[in-house]
């Protein structure tokens, strides 16, 4: 992948992320705060961004969404598919929820 392709994909990811975040915040603000891992102030800013502003922000070269600080144990729970994968995913979600709550 060359540099130009990478920048195009980052812009597309940013636009998709911002559009999804706006929709989530407008539909269910409390759930959006939890799922996006953002503060209420940031949610209000994202919700108020116009389409033009959204396009301008998304066109930057910095990836706006990020992976949460998930440790190796959680990644292991999420990535190993076994007969009790539902239980492992539930456990991983509980661990990640506690990490989000601690960071807010």
Phi, psi and omega per residue, in radians:
X1 nan 2.243 3.127
X2 -1.528 3.006 -3.061
X3 -1.037 -0.750 -3.111
X4 -1.120 -0.701 3.100
X5 -1.126 -0.716 3.133
X6 -1.082 -0.796 3.135
X7 -1.105 -0.667 3.100
X8 -1.114 -0.760 3.136
X9 -1.174 -0.642 3.076
X10 -1.113 -0.782 3.122
X11 -1.075 -0.737 3.126
X12 -1.133 -0.738 3.116
X13 -1.109 -0.736 3.123
X14 -1.075 -0.801 -3.124
X15 -1.105 -0.799 3.124
X16 -1.070 -0.785 -3.131
X17 -1.090 -0.828 -3.120
X18 -1.134 -0.699 3.111
X19 -1.130 -0.755 3.107
X20 -1.126 -0.774 3.139
X21 -1.053 -0.789 3.110
X22 -1.026 -0.818 -3.121
X23 -1.102 -0.759 3.131
X24 -1.085 -0.767 -3.113
X25 -1.124 -0.733 -3.127
X26 -1.236 -0.614 -3.113
X27 -1.346 -0.775 -3.075
X28 -2.684 1.506 -3.044
X29 -0.973 -0.756 -3.106
X30 -1.109 -0.775 3.120
X31 -1.138 -0.659 3.141
X32 -1.118 -0.731 3.111
X33 -1.002 -0.776 -3.132
X34 -1.170 -0.898 -3.054
X35 -1.198 -0.638 -3.127
X36 -1.505 -0.325 -3.130
X37 1.191 0.694 -3.110
X38 -2.105 2.869 3.111
X39 -1.445 2.917 3.112
X40 -1.108 -0.648 3.138
X41 -1.111 -0.772 3.118
X42 -1.136 -0.708 3.123
X43 -1.058 -0.735 3.122
X44 -1.097 -0.702 3.110
X45 -1.126 -0.809 -3.131
X46 -1.097 -0.729 -3.125
X47 -1.120 -0.513 -3.064
X48 -1.582 -0.074 -3.122
X49 -1.186 2.315 3.077
X50 -1.342 2.921 3.120
X51 -1.041 -0.723 3.126
X52 -1.117 -0.752 3.105
X53 -1.123 -0.709 -3.137
X54 -1.052 -0.783 3.113
X55 -1.100 -0.713 -3.138
X56 -1.143 -0.778 3.131
X57 -1.122 -0.747 -3.102
X58 -1.162 -0.406 -3.059
X59 -1.395 -0.019 3.108
X60 -1.207 2.985 -3.093
X61 -1.658 0.034 -3.133
X62 -1.760 2.291 3.107
X63 -1.226 2.113 -3.050
X64 -1.395 -0.635 3.113
X65 -1.491 2.710 -3.119
X66 -2.541 2.801 3.061
X67 -1.384 2.408 3.104
X68 -1.187 2.861 3.127
X69 -1.248 1.216 -3.095
X70 -1.565 2.241 -3.107
X71 -1.443 3.043 -3.061
X72 -1.050 -0.640 -3.129
X73 -1.105 -0.709 3.129
X74 -1.194 -0.756 3.099
X75 -1.031 -0.673 3.119
X76 -1.106 -0.761 3.117
X77 -1.094 -0.693 -3.099
X78 -1.286 -0.563 -2.977
X79 -1.653 -0.340 -3.108
X80 -1.566 2.051 3.132
X81 -1.646 1.992 3.092
X82 -2.367 -3.071 -3.129
X83 -1.149 -0.335 3.104
X84 -1.984 0.631 -3.096
X85 -1.123 -0.511 3.107
X86 -1.108 -0.760 3.115
X87 -1.117 -0.724 3.138
X88 -1.145 -0.725 3.115
X89 -1.130 -0.703 3.102
X90 -1.076 -0.786 3.106
X91 -1.062 -0.762 3.121
X92 -1.084 -0.726 3.115
X93 -1.097 -0.687 3.113
X94 -1.122 -0.772 3.127
X95 -1.091 -0.803 -3.139
X96 -1.128 -0.620 3.114
X97 -1.104 -0.709 3.121
X98 -1.172 -0.585 3.104
X99 -1.182 -0.687 3.111
X100 -1.147 -0.786 -3.123
X101 -1.069 -0.665 -3.141
X102 -1.224 -0.530 -3.095
X103 -1.403 -0.314 -3.122
X104 -1.483 nan nan
